[in-house]
């Protein structure tokens, strides 16, 4: 439940803001970018001149979104971003619950003098903001952004441009409404966005039917050669090495959705994808039913997230990481057997 006193505080902060800044997590996804750009356009309508910052680049299939050309990427504009952080009188942290999720900007974010407002739907936020809108019952941060704007009494300011950004966030963070989407308010928001003229089919095509040839070939290779299935644990995983990424000309976002494919196999309730990077292994988890991927990620792979969709990292080798995962499957066998 969003408290009235928090809305009043936020209204005062926005009214007084001279140099607002919006920041997302590292490797921003559709919800992060959709939320950030939606809030960017909202603040413009409030007469502000906001800056949008991402720690690094994001997938090309999100570049069509209105306002994309205004996003400043830290990895390519370090000095500019640091100056904006120092100058901002209010910083809106969207779609992440801990400064560490900015991966390189965390200390600058913590030390920035401006007020900090967190708007996020991930559980257990760290205590770094002055004002928190942390609500796990929402499907996405984009849906929560709609609610916050609605509570501010500004629902009339949400136009088609803002709606396209919000719909993208909701659609991508629910896997096209396949998970994290059982709350009736989600569909109320979607209905309101459609009334604004948001073309859900075009957004779907822009996001999911806009991949490169290399990405499609990588997907086929992974399903044929790299997918391991463990029927006795109702689990499966895909693992991709650095060499394989190079072979298929990997670009940010190319592995988006790969982790979901094994869930289509009969009897599989828990899946993972392991992607080898230079200094770590990036991991995504998905589940059906009651198996809590967020707790699994938090306790064993330096991560967290939602019950059915989460992520983490391993700082061991890919081989050792996979060995650890397979050993953990035995430990969680009973829980996996009772997941559905």
N, C-alpha and C positions, 0 to 999 in steps of 0.2 A: 504494500500500500504506500503510495506517495503521500507524504505528509504535507499539509497545507503550509506549515512554517518553512519547509524546504523550498516550496514553490515561491513563496514570498521572498525568501533570500535570493533565489535564482533570479527572480524578476528584478530585484535591486541591482544585482551584479551585472545583468545584461544592460539595464538602463544606464548604469554608470560606466560601462566598458568603453574605453577609447581605443585599445589595441588588443582585441581578442585573438587568441590563437587556438586552433584545433589540432590535436595530435592523435595519431592512431598507433597501433602496435606494429612491431616488426613483421615483415611478410604480410602486409594487409590484404584481407580477403574482401569478398563482396559486401559483407556486413560492415566492415571497418570503413571502406571507401564510401559505400552508400550512406552510412550514418554521417560521416564527416562532411560529404558534399551536401547532403540534405540540410545539415545544421549550418553549413556555410551559406547556402542560399537563404535560409531563414534569417540569419543574422544580417545579411544584406537588406532584407526586407524591413528589418528593425532599424535601419539607418547606420549600420556598423560597417567596418572595413576589415573583415576577418582574414586571417592567414591560415592555410591548411598545410600541415607538415606530416610527412610519412618518414619513418626511419630509412626505408629502402624502397626499391622499385616494386611494383605490383603487376599482376598479369595484364597482358595487352588486351584481353577480352573485357577488361573493365575500363579501358581508355575512352570508350564512346560516351561515358556518363557526363552529363552537363556539369561543367566546372573542372573537368579533369586537367585542363591546361593551366589552372591556377594552383595546382598542388606542387609544393616544393619538397623535393626528395633530399633528405639529409646526406645520403651517400654521394650525391653529386653536387651538393651546395652546402657544405659543412658550415662555412663561416656565416652565410646568410641565415641559416636555420638557428645557429647559436645566438646571433644578434636578435632575431625575432623572439627567441625564448627569454632573453634578458629584458627586452622592451615590453613584452606582453603584460598587461595589467590583469588579464584573466586567461587561464589555460583550461580548455575543455579536453579532458582525457576520455576518448571515446573507444569503447569496445575492448578495453583491457582493464585488469584489476590490480596490476602491480607495475611500478616503473620499470622493473626488470624486463617486462615484455617489449620495451622499446629498444633493447639490445644495442647499447652504445650511447644512448641518450639519457639513460636513467639518472645519472648524477646531475646532469645539466637540468633535467626536469625537476628533480628534488630541490635543487638550489635556486631555481628560477623564482624571482621575487613576487610574481603575480599570484593572485588567488587561483586555486585549482579546484575544478569541478569535475567529478567523475560521473560519467553516464555509461552504465555497463550492465550486462546481464550474466556475467560469470560469477560463480560463488566465491566467497571468502576473500573479499578485497583487502589489500593491505592499507594501512592507515597513513596515506600520503596526501589526501585531498582535504580541502577546507569544507567542501560540500559534496555529499554522496547521494547519487541516485543509482543504487545497486539493487537490482530486482531480478532474481533468477527465474521468476515465473513467466517472463516474456520470452518469446521465441528467439528474439534477436535484439541487438542494440537499436536497430532501425525501428522496430516496433515500439521500443521504449522511448525513442526520440519523438515519435508521433504522440505518445501519451504525455510526455513532458510538455510539448508544444500545446497540446490540447488543454492540459491543466493550467498553463500560463494564460489561457483565454485567447490563444492566437491560431486556433484551428483554421480560421478564415484565411490565414496567410499561407497555408499549405496549398500550393498550386501544382500543376502537372510536372513541372521541373523538379520540385522537391519530392513529389510523389514517385517519380521514376527512380530517384535515388533510394527512397525508402523501400519501394517494392523490390528493388535489386537486393537490398540487404536482407529483407525477410525471406525472399525466395532462395537465396544462396545459403543462408544459415539454417534453413530447414530442409535442405536437400530437395527443393521443389515440393515442400510440405510433406516429406516422408518421415521426418522426426522433429522433435521439439516444437510440435505444432498442434497440440491438443487443447489449447486454451482458446475458448470462443472469441476472446477479444482480438486474437490474430486475424480472424476472418472478418471481424467488424472493420478493422483497419484496412484490410485488403479491399473490402467493398467500397470504403470511402475513397481509396486511391483509384479504383476503377471508375468511380463516378467522376473523377477529375479528368478522365480521358487517358489514363495510363494504359498503354498497350502491352498487356502482359505477354502476349505471344512474341512481339518484337524484342522485348527484354530477354525472354528465354532464348531466342535465336542469337541475340548479341552475345550472350554469356556462354551458352552451351553448344551452339552450332557455329562457332567462330574459331575453331582450333586449327593449328597448322597440320600439314601432312606428317611432319616429324612426330608430332604428339600422337597422332592416330597410330603410326607405326610403333611407337614406344608402347602404347596401350596393348596392341596386339602381341608384341613381344613379351610383355609382362604377364599377360594372361596365359600365354602358351608355354613360356619358359621359366617364369620367375614366381609363379604362384604356388605356394605350398598349402595343402589342405589337411586338416587333422580332424576327421569325423568324430573320433572318440572324445574330442574336447569341444566339438561344435565351433571350431576356430579355423582361421586361415590367415595367411599373410603374403605380402609381396615385398621383395627386397630388391633394391636397385643400387648398383655400385657407381662410383664416380666415373669409371671407364664407360659404363653403359650410358650414363647421362651425356657424356661427351659424344659417344657414337651416334646418339639420336638428336644432337644439337639442342639439348635441353634448354628451355627458356622458362622464366618464372611463371608458374601456373600450369605448366604442362602436365603435372601429375594430379591436378585437381580432380577429385572424384574417383581416382583409382581405387582408394580404400573401400569404396562402397560396392564394387563389383562382386567380390566374393560373398557378400551378404545375399546375393541372388541364388546361391547354391543351396539346395535343399538341406536343412539341418544345420546350417552355419549361422551362428548368432553373434560371433565376435570376430572382428577382422583388424588387421594392422598393415601399415605400409612403412617400410624402413628405407630411408633415402640417405646414402652416404655422402657427406660433405667433407670439406678439407679437415675440419677439426672436431666434427661431431657427426652423429647420426640423427637426422630429423625423423620423428615418428608421428603418425596419426593413427588414432584408434576409432573404431565404430562398433556399435552393438545394437542388437534388437532385444526388446524385453527388459529385464531387470538388471542385467549385468552392468555395474557402474564403471565405465571406462575412465571416468575422471579420477576416482580413487585409485584405480590400477595405475594410471599414469603418474599420479602424485606420489604414490608410495614407492614406485619402482623405476620411474623414468623421468624424474625432474620436471613433471608437467602438471596438467590439470585440464579442466574444462567442464563439459556437461556430462550428464549420466551416459548418454548414448553417442556422444561425439566429443573427443578430446585429443590432446596432443602432448608430446614430450620430446626429450632429447636424451641421447646417450653419449658419453664421452669415452666409451670403450670402442674397440674396433667393431666393424659391422658383424664379423663372425662371432665375436664374443657377445654382442648385443642379441643376435639371433639365438644363440645358445641359452642366454639368460631368459629370453622370452619363452622358449620351448620348455625350459625347466619350470617356469612359473605356470604354464598351462596345466601341468600336473598338480601343482599346489591349489589351483583354482578349479579343478575338475568338477567337484561337487557343485560349486556355485554356478559354473557354466551349464551343467546338466539341468539345473533348476531355473535357468534364466527365463525361459518362456512359460 
